[in-house]
C-alpha cells in the first residue's frame, strides 16, 4: 500500500475504522506523514492483529 494510501483520504478511513472498532480513540488514529509504521503498530497493539491483517483491514475499508 503506497504509504498505506492514507494521505489523501485519511479522514474517511479514520471514520470507518472508528465505526468498525469502537474502542479506537482519536489518539490511536493520529496520522502524521512518514509515521505510517507507527500508526500500524498502534493499531496492531490495540486490535491484537498482525501487521498484514491491519494493512489488509485498512485496504478493505
C-alpha positions as CSV (number, residue, x, y, z in Angstrom):
1,X,0.0,0.0,0.0
2,X,1.6,3.3,-1.1
3,X,2.2,5.0,2.2
4,X,-0.9,2.9,3.2
5,X,-2.7,5.2,0.8
6,X,-3.7,7.2,3.8
7,X,-2.6,10.6,3.0
8,X,-5.4,11.5,0.6
9,X,-8.4,10.1,2.3
10,X,-7.4,9.6,5.9
11,X,-10.4,11.4,7.4
12,X,-12.8,9.0,5.6
13,X,-10.7,6.0,6.6
14,X,-10.4,7.1,10.2
15,X,-14.2,7.4,10.4
16,X,-14.7,3.9,9.0
17,X,-12.1,2.5,11.5
18,X,-13.9,4.1,14.4
19,X,-17.2,2.6,13.2
20,X,-15.8,-0.8,12.8
21,X,-13.7,-0.7,16.1
22,X,-15.5,1.5,18.6
23,X,-12.7,1.3,21.1
24,X,-10.2,3.2,18.9
25,X,-9.6,6.7,20.0
26,X,-8.5,9.8,18.2
27,X,-5.0,9.3,19.6
28,X,-4.9,5.7,18.3
29,X,-5.7,7.0,14.8
30,X,-3.4,10.0,14.7
31,X,-1.7,10.1,11.4
32,X,1.4,12.1,10.5
33,X,3.2,11.9,7.2
34,X,6.1,9.5,7.4
35,X,4.7,7.8,10.5
36,X,2.7,5.0,8.8
37,X,4.6,2.3,10.6
38,X,3.9,3.8,13.9
39,X,0.2,4.0,13.2
40,X,0.1,0.4,12.0
41,X,2.0,-0.6,15.2
42,X,-0.5,1.2,17.4
43,X,-3.4,-0.5,15.6
44,X,-1.7,-3.9,15.9
45,X,-1.4,-3.4,19.7
46,X,-4.9,-2.1,20.1
47,X,-6.6,-4.7,17.9
48,X,-4.4,-7.7,18.6
49,X,-3.8,-8.2,14.8
50,X,-0.7,-8.8,12.8
51,X,0.8,-6.1,10.6
52,X,-0.5,-7.8,7.4
53,X,-4.0,-8.1,9.0
54,X,-4.0,-4.4,9.9
55,X,-2.8,-3.3,6.4
56,X,-5.4,-5.6,4.7
57,X,-8.1,-4.2,7.0
58,X,-7.3,-0.6,6.0
59,X,-7.1,-1.5,2.3
60,X,-10.5,-3.2,2.5
61,X,-12.3,-0.2,4.0
